[in-house]
Amino acid sequence: MSKSNKINVSSEVGTLRRLLIHSPDAGIGKVIPSKAQDWLFEDIIHLDTMRSKEYDLFTKVLLYFLDPEKVKGKIGDIDHPNQNRDFYKPDKSTYFQSDKVIDPQFLLAEILENKEVKNKLVASVCSFERTSYSTQENLFKLENQDLARTLISGILLTQKMIFPPVPNFIFTRDIAVVVNDHIMLTRPATEARSREAILTAFIMFNHEMFSEYKDKIIEITNKQDYFLYDDNEKKYKNVTVEGGDVMTVAPNHLLIGCSERTSLHAASVVIQQLFSRNVVDKVSVVQIPNKRAFMHIDTTFTQVKRNLWVIHAPFSKQGTDYDTKDLIPELGEPTEKFTLNISQFQKGKVDQPIKFDYLEDLLDDISQKDLNSIEKTEFIYSGDGVFPFGQREQWTDSCNVLALKEGVVIAYDRNDKTAEGFKRKGFNVIHANDLLNQFENNESSPEEISNTLILLPSGELSRARGGSHCLSMPLFRDPIV
């Protein structure tokens, strides 16, 4: 694989040029019902369907937009039954090996060629997983490709499981965030995702792709004396942040959500780190209810164009007003507020935050002031804002879309009402297979399409609780400001 090392993300909608994705691995197929929720899945997944009918299609769309020479005119051969999906597997000789659509498993195998790195990584993972000494010794003996696969899936070639799976590794959005030309390593909230963080840190600090950015890698950690706190203090002061709660929305502006997975203390650490390094000028903190249904802020809103956003209807002005208007103010606030708390902090004025009453106000401010939109800011609502479809479709990631370029986004096909909202905004709505057929028949090209919602099949992917935004970690986007 050629090594294009440029890394920079300064918006959510600039044309996407490079990203990390991870194809569903065998570990997902080993999730059992009694452990599904511990491993952050709502249900057990049919792995072959997730791969061949859904995720592989996602990969082909990404390649067509970012690295078309890998797929143009070849899709029939790629998906031929004799291929056994080897085109999509990082440990196979016929893997597509793009330097624009990149699987961290491939990068992991490459850093394992360094014996010192290999020894340190195996020791780190085995220590975290509390394996036997003999297991560690046996892992050292594996070929690098086999070891990379095992460190992620937890499964040896013999199909013996030696670690728990890390099924959420397909959601590469959460492992790290590029903020302009810096890389922020995240700190997961649950043990189920901690091995992902270990693997990601080793890749970022040891792969030549990131060698020019070593001094621009930001690690988010607890205070040095955290271990001295009692259990109540630890719970309150724990620093956890996941990438689904972080959005680089403009060169000068970062959003961070405080949610089920990202703590207030983490937001404070992120603000201090970014301001001290002069990475951005302002950080807006969006506190959402600590509920499984929302998980991260990117499950409640994402950006489509510089002046267009898709958001969860109950978080809109109308929705939050409806949720609180039946309360008599003198009774005080409800125990669990449904309304959002939005504060914007500016470098040099951290003690003077700017407050936003509604999510639309913040997003409009970003569109108009940060992204210089000359058009009115508009919104599409989950489920088209119709009860009960807003809640139903938010659960299956109607608000979680990935922009391939401004106005061209990938979403799930099951969110019908939300798609109707896109149509009313003038968007062409097309299934991914139909779009690829157009590309293959030279009826259209990625450069030509605009204002388009691309729909992925999502019977299994949606049950893993993450949309296309979650499934991707952008490394480089063209600037739009």
TAHU-V819848 format. One record per backbone hydrogen bond with DSSP energy under -0.5 kcal/mol. CO is the residue of the C=O (numbers start at 1). NH is the residue of the N-H. E is the energy in kcal/mol with one decimal. If there is no record, write none. Layout:
# TAHU-V819848
[[CO & NH & E] [CO & NH & E]]
This chain:
# TAHU-V819848
[[2 & 4 & -0.9] [3 & 5 & -0.7] [8 & 477 & -2.3] [9 & 180 & -3.1] [15 & 478 & -2.7] [18 & 475 & -2.8] [18 & 476 & -1.8] [19 & 102 & -2.5] [20 & 473 & -2.0] [25 & 28 & -1.5] [25 & 29 & -0.6] [26 & 29 & -0.5] [27 & 30 & -1.6] [28 & 31 & -1.2] [32 & 35 & -1.7] [32 & 36 & -1.1] [33 & 36 & -0.6] [35 & 39 & -2.1] [36 & 41 & -3.2] [37 & 40 & -1.5] [45 & 47 & -1.0] [46 & 50 & -2.3] [47 & 51 & -2.6] [48 & 52 & -2.5] [49 & 53 & -1.7] [49 & 54 & -0.7] [50 & 55 & -3.5] [51 & 56 & -3.0] [54 & 58 & -1.7] [55 & 59 & -2.4] [56 & 60 & -2.2] [57 & 61 & -2.3] [58 & 62 & -2.3] [59 & 63 & -2.6] [60 & 64 & -2.5] [61 & 65 & -1.8] [62 & 66 & -2.8] [63 & 67 & -2.5] [67 & 70 & -2.0] [68 & 71 & -1.7] [68 & 72 & -3.2] [71 & 74 & -2.8] [71 & 75 & -0.7] [74 & 78 & -2.7] [75 & 79 & -2.3] [77 & 80 & -1.2] [80 & 83 & -2.5] [81 & 84 & -0.9] [83 & 86 & -2.1] [85 & 88 & -1.8] [86 & 89 & -1.0] [87 & 96 & -1.8] [88 & 90 & -0.6] [89 & 92 & -2.0] [92 & 95 & -1.5] [100 & 19 & -2.4] [100 & 102 & -0.6] [101 & 98 & -0.6] [102 & 21 & -2.7] [102 & 104 & -0.5] [103 & 106 & -1.2] [103 & 107 & -1.4] [104 & 108 & -2.6] [105 & 109 & -2.0] [106 & 110 & -1.6] [107 & 111 & -2.1] [108 & 112 & -1.4] [110 & 113 & -1.3] [111 & 114 & -1.5] [113 & 115 & -0.8] [114 & 118 & -2.8] [115 & 119 & -2.6] [116 & 120 & -2.2] [117 & 121 & -2.9] [118 & 122 & -2.5] [119 & 123 & -2.1] [120 & 124 & -2.4] [121 & 125 & -2.7] [122 & 126 & -2.6] [123 & 127 & -2.2] [124 & 128 & -2.3] [125 & 129 & -2.7] [126 & 130 & -0.8] [126 & 131 & -2.0] [132 & 136 & -1.7] [133 & 137 & -2.2] [134 & 138 & -2.3] [135 & 139 & -2.1] [136 & 140 & -1.7] [137 & 141 & -0.7] [138 & 141 & -0.6] [139 & 142 & -1.5] [143 & 147 & -3.0] [144 & 148 & -2.7] [145 & 149 & -2.0] [146 & 150 & -2.3] [147 & 151 & -2.9] [148 & 152 & -1.2] [149 & 153 & -3.0] [150 & 154 & -2.7] [152 & 166 & -0.8] [154 & 162 & -2.9] [154 & 163 & -1.3] [156 & 159 & -2.3] [160 & 156 & -2.7] [166 & 169 & -2.1] [167 & 170 & -0.9] [168 & 171 & -2.1] [170 & 172 & -1.5] [171 & 174 & -1.7] [172 & 175 & -1.3] [172 & 176 & -0.6] [174 & 243 & -1.0] [175 & 186 & -1.3] [177 & 179 & -0.6] [177 & 184 & -3.5] [178 & 180 & -0.6] [179 & 182 & -2.0] [180 & 9 & -1.7] [182 & 179 & -2.4] [182 & 184 & -0.5] [183 & 185 & -0.7] [183 & 218 & -3.4] [184 & 177 & -2.2] [185 & 220 & -1.0] [187 & 241 & -2.3] [190 & 193 & -1.4] [191 & 194 & -1.4] [191 & 195 & -0.5] [193 & 197 & -1.2] [194 & 198 & -1.8] [195 & 199 & -2.5] [196 & 200 & -2.6] [197 & 201 & -2.3] [198 & 202 & -2.0] [199 & 203 & -2.1] [200 & 204 & -2.8] [201 & 205 & -2.3] [202 & 206 & -1.2] [203 & 207 & -2.5] [207 & 210 & -1.7] [208 & 211 & -1.2] [210 & 213 & -1.8] [211 & 214 & -0.9] [213 & 216 & -2.1] [214 & 217 & -1.1] [216 & 183 & -2.4] [216 & 218 & -0.6] [217 & 219 & -0.5] [218 & 185 & -2.8] [218 & 220 & -0.5] [219 & 221 & -0.6] [223 & 226 & -1.8] [225 & 228 & -2.0] [226 & 229 & -1.8] [230 & 234 & -2.7] [231 & 235 & -2.1] [232 & 236 & -1.8] [233 & 237 & -3.0] [234 & 238 & -1.1] [238 & 240 & -0.7] [240 & 263 & -2.2] [241 & 187 & -2.2] [242 & 245 & -2.4] [243 & 246 & -1.9] [244 & 298 & -1.7] [245 & 257 & -3.0] [247 & 249 & -1.2] [247 & 255 & -3.1] [250 & 253 & -1.6] [252 & 281 & -1.4] [252 & 282 & -1.9] [253 & 249 & -1.0] [253 & 250 & -1.5] [254 & 284 & -2.5] [255 & 247 & -2.3] [256 & 286 & -2.3] [257 & 259 & -0.6] [258 & 288 & -2.4] [262 & 259 & -1.4] [263 & 267 & -1.9] [264 & 268 & -2.0] [265 & 269 & -2.1] [266 & 270 & -2.9] [267 & 271 & -2.5] [268 & 272 & -2.3] [269 & 273 & -2.7] [270 & 274 & -2.7] [271 & 275 & -2.3] [272 & 276 & -2.3] [273 & 277 & -1.4] [274 & 279 & -2.5] [274 & 280 & -0.5] [275 & 278 & -1.1] [281 & 347 & -3.0] [282 & 254 & -2.0] [283 & 345 & -3.3] [284 & 256 & -2.5] [284 & 286 & -0.5] [285 & 287 & -0.6] [285 & 343 & -2.2] [286 & 258 & -2.2] [286 & 288 & -0.6] [287 & 341 & -1.6] [289 & 291 & -2.1] [291 & 294 & -1.3] [291 & 295 & -2.3] [294 & 296 & -3.2] [295 & 261 & -1.0] [296 & 299 & -1.5] [297 & 300 & -1.9] [297 & 301 & -1.6] [300 & 312 & -2.8] [302 & 310 & -2.4] [304 & 407 & -2.6] [305 & 304 & -0.5] [305 & 308 & -1.4] [307 & 378 & -3.3] [308 & 304 & -2.8] [308 & 305 & -2.0] [309 & 380 & -2.7] [310 & 302 & -1.9] [311 & 382 & -2.5] [312 & 315 & -2.1] [313 & 316 & -2.1] [313 & 319 & -0.6] [315 & 359 & -0.7] [316 & 320 & -2.9] [317 & 321 & -2.1] [318 & 322 & -2.0] [319 & 323 & -1.8] [320 & 324 & -1.0] [321 & 324 & -0.5] [321 & 325 & -1.9] [324 & 327 & -1.9] [327 & 329 & -0.6] [328 & 331 & -2.5] [329 & 332 & -2.0] [335 & 337 & -0.7] [340 & 342 & -0.6] [341 & 287 & -3.0] [341 & 343 & -0.5] [342 & 356 & -1.9] [343 & 285 & -3.5] [344 & 354 & -2.6] [345 & 283 & -2.6] [346 & 349 & -2.5] [349 & 352 & -2.3] [354 & 344 & -2.9] [356 & 342 & -0.6] [358 & 362 & -1.4] [359 & 363 & -2.5] [360 & 364 & -2.6] [361 & 365 & -1.9] [362 & 366 & -2.1] [363 & 367 & -2.5] [364 & 368 & -2.7] [365 & 369 & -2.4] [365 & 370 & -0.9] [366 & 370 & -0.9] [366 & 371 & -2.0] [367 & 373 & -2.5] [378 & 309 & -1.7] [380 & 311 & -2.6] [381 & 384 & -2.3] [382 & 385 & -2.0] [383 & 386 & -1.7] [385 & 387 & -0.5] [386 & 389 & -1.0] [386 & 390 & -1.4] [388 & 392 & -2.1] [389 & 393 & -2.9] [390 & 394 & -1.8] [391 & 395 & -1.7] [392 & 396 & -0.8] [393 & 398 & -2.2] [394 & 397 & -1.8] [397 & 400 & -1.0] [399 & 401 & -0.9] [400 & 468 & -0.8] [400 & 469 & -0.6] [401 & 403 & -0.5] [402 & 404 & -0.6] [402 & 410 & -2.0] [404 & 16 & -2.8] [405 & 408 & -2.5] [407 & 409 & -0.5] [407 & 452 & -2.0] [408 & 404 & -2.8] [408 & 405 & -1.2] [409 & 454 & -3.2] [410 & 402 & -1.4] [411 & 456 & -2.8] [412 & 415 & -1.0] [414 & 416 & -1.5] [415 & 419 & -1.9] [416 & 420 & -1.7] [417 & 421 & -1.5] [418 & 422 & -1.7] [419 & 423 & -2.2] [420 & 424 & -2.0] [421 & 425 & -0.8] [422 & 425 & -0.8] [422 & 427 & -2.1] [423 & 426 & -2.0] [428 & 430 & -0.5] [428 & 453 & -3.0] [430 & 455 & -2.6] [431 & 435 & -2.2] [432 & 436 & -2.6] [433 & 437 & -2.2] [434 & 438 & -1.9] [435 & 439 & -2.3] [436 & 440 & -3.0] [437 & 441 & -2.1] [438 & 443 & -2.7] [438 & 444 & -1.0] [439 & 442 & -1.5] [445 & 448 & -1.1] [445 & 449 & -1.4] [451 & 428 & -2.7] [452 & 409 & -2.2] [452 & 454 & -0.6] [453 & 430 & -2.5] [453 & 455 & -0.5] [454 & 411 & -2.8] [455 & 432 & -2.8] [456 & 413 & -2.9] [458 & 462 & -1.4] [460 & 463 & -0.7] [460 & 464 & -0.6] [461 & 464 & -1.4] [462 & 465 & -1.4] [463 & 42 & -1.0] [467 & 471 & -1.8] [469 & 472 & -1.1] [470 & 173 & -2.2] [473 & 20 & -2.3] [475 & 8 & -2.0] [476 & 17 & -2.7] [476 & 18 & -1.6]]
